[in-house]
Amino acid sequence: MNNPTYVNSNTYTVCGTTTDVSGIKKLIVNDTEVSVGNGGSWSHNIFLNTDTSTKVTIQAVDGVGNITTVIRYVYYDTVGPILNV
């Protein structure tokens, strides 16, 4: 597992861009098809598990059916820091 992104909210907006010379047929984030806008930009809100990593799988499918998959992890952290005095 790569290093997760830490956040302090139970929702997170995953966003990015995707392009291909054959065009983009579809973009999927955690089994949900997401609209791709002008210039290949996209965004999608996800709900996060509390105090554990949530796996985010992003798949882009080009016009001829080739698939690229990227996996990221987001950690919803509700625990404060340890403080020793």
Helices and strands as residue ranges (DSSP letters): E 5-7, E 11-17, E 24-29, E 32-34, G 38-40, E 41-47, E 53-62, E 67-76
